[in-house]
Each structure stands twice: as C-alpha cells, then as structure tokens.
Amino acid sequence: MRLRWIPGIRKPKIILRKPKLQLPSEIPTGLLLQITIIFIFTIYVGLLFDIVKEPLPLGSQYGIPVLIYESLDSQFIIEGIVAGMLMFVGFIGFVVIFYSTRYFYEPTYARTLLLIGVIAVIAAYFGLLYMMIPKLP
C-alpha cells in the first residue's frame, strides 16, 4: 500500500542527483570569434592611439562642431568610432558577398545578397575616403 500525503494525491517519484559542475574542456568557438571581433574593432577604432595621445573627446573649432580633425597624426574620439564603424560595414559587406556564394542554385537570392554586399563595401570605401580628404594636404 502506498502512502498518501493528501487524500487523492500520491507522493511523486523524484530522484535527486548531485549536479556535476565542471569547466568546459575547450573554449567555445562562438565566444572566441566574438572576442576576436571585439578586439579587432577596438584596434580599428584607435582605442590604443586615443589612450596614448589623449585627444579631445569632441571636436569643435571656434564653437562650430567638427567631425574630422585636420591633422593626419591626430584624431577625435568620435572620428575613430565613425571610421571603425565604416570599416566594420565594409567587413560585413565582404562577409555577405562570400555568403551569397552558398546560394548558387537560388540565383535571385544570391544576386540580392551580392548586391547588398557590394553596396556595403562601396559605401564604406567612399565614406572612409570622404573622411580622409580633409586630413590630406
């Protein structure tokens, strides 16, 4: 005869086991990729350059806001962030171009991805070129 807690309800059959906690044997690939991309992005933005040179955080000359510092060997913090974002857009464009090759048998989707990738790469190139024009003598 089984014991009952409350009339009509039986005691549940639960087996409690001690949890096994251990560190993973290797680093997950996704985490390693994210750490690498963040590290590369901080290098592109010029974080080390900003730490060493101690630039002005925002750009203004005579009260007029300026995005790009006119000297080639200096930069504003915001300028580095914008340049890093543009380089990241170009990188994503190349990734999308590569990804479009997987859809060889779906030509309309492959062409769409290829067009998006090419537009991203061209936009990043001309954006960076536009940022470099005031710096060049």
Number of C-alpha atoms within 10 A of each C-alpha: 3 6 9 11 10 8 7 6 9 11 10 8 6 6 5 6 6 5 6 5 6 6 6 7 6 6 9 9 9 9 10 10 11 11 12 11 13 11 11 14 17 14 14 19 22 19 15 12 16 17 9 8 12 13 14 14 12 15 18 14 8 6 7 8 10 14 17 23 21 17 11 12 8 18 24 21 22 16 21 22 17 17 19 20 17 22 20 20 20 21 16 16 24 18 14 21 22 13 14 21 15 10 13 11 9 11 12 11 13 19 16 14 21 21 16 17 24 17 15 21 23 14 16 21 16 12 15 17 11 11 18 15 11 13 15 9 7
